Amino acid sequence: MGKDNQSRVRQANKLKRKSSSRSPADRILIVTEGSKTEPLYLKEIRIFHKLSTANVSVHHSGYGTCPLNIVNYAIDLFKNGSIEDGVNPKAFEKVFVVFDRDEHKKYFSALEKVQSNAKKLKNDLREVAELKAIVNVPCFELWLLLHYEEVKAPIHRHEAYRRLKTYIQNYDKGCTDTYSKTRDDYGKAKVNAMKLSEVNTPWTEPESYTNVFELVDLLVNLNSQNRSNN
């Protein structure tokens, strides 16, 4: 066998091994600011749509609620993994950090850190792992409120919380059924959030903004991606 053929065979075998080691769907690491509201909501989505914990791993920040610390924790967790949390190092194609604008002093520093590291993380397949911020201005309750009404102007987090409770009377930070209560109105929430994203960005606070729908869409469609890859 000539050298050129040998080279092609080695390359084909390398690609075959790489393909066989890949998870059937994107492996997703999500790190949230809160220890209750956001992770409970996202874990409820994972359970409802029968997503494997091997594909969707949700954790709240171990470095506190400062947005910059959340980003740092996500990067460290991706690189080093965690035996305690069952996270293998570099075992993801996508990394999401979920945090609110709220009144955090390091909010813009967190956005800058995400931007500067967006293409620097390499996973165990030696591929670039996407790093993306999922942001709520002012807070996660805005995303939930959009399931019921449009919000066009800036809104304080206390007002968003108050208005949300007129629709979900028993809503609080520890609710375990938020997704089930809002799921039927997800299409409306996505439309309302997309309208905001057409005129606002995470950088234009205090204007209302959320891109949670991007993460929810990905999770909801993950099983169909799995089937298409089989």
C-alpha positions, 0 to 999 in steps of 0.5 A: 500500500502506498504512503498516500493510501496509508495516510488516507486510511489512518485519517479515515480511522481517526474520524471513525473513532472520533465519530463513535465516541461522540454523544448522540446529541450535544452535551450541554453544561448549564450554570445558573445564578440562583440555586432554586428558580432557574435550576428547578425550571431547567431540570423540570424541562429536562425531566419532562422532555426525557433528556439524559443527565449525560446530555444536560447537566444543570448546576448553580454557581459554586462561587456565588451569585456575582455574574462574573463569578458565575462565568468563572465557575462555569469555565472552571467546571468545564475544564476541571469537572467535579467528582462530587457533581458527577461532571467529567472535564471538558465533556460538553459541546455547549456551555451556558451561563444563566444570570440576571442583570438585577443590580450586580456590579460585575454584570458587564464584566461577566458579559465581556468574559463570555465574549473573550472566552467564547471560542477558547474552550476545547472539549474532550473531542478537541473541538471548540465548545460554545460558551454563551450567556443567557441573560435576563434584564432585570430578572428571570421573572421577566421571562416567566411574565412574558408568557402572559403579557408583553413587556416593552418598557424597563421594569423593576424586578419587584414589579416583574415579580408582583405582576407575575404573581397575578398570573401564578398566585403561588409562585415563589423562588422554590417552585418546582412546577413553573415549567408545567404551569407556563408550558402551554404559553411558551409560544407567546413568551418566545414571541414576546421575548423575540420582540424585545431582542429585536430592539434591545440587547444584554448591554442596553439595560435598563431596557427589558431583555431575555434570551431564555427562549434560546436555551429552552428551544435547544433543550426541547429539540434535543431529543429530535437531534438525538433521533436524527443522529442515530 
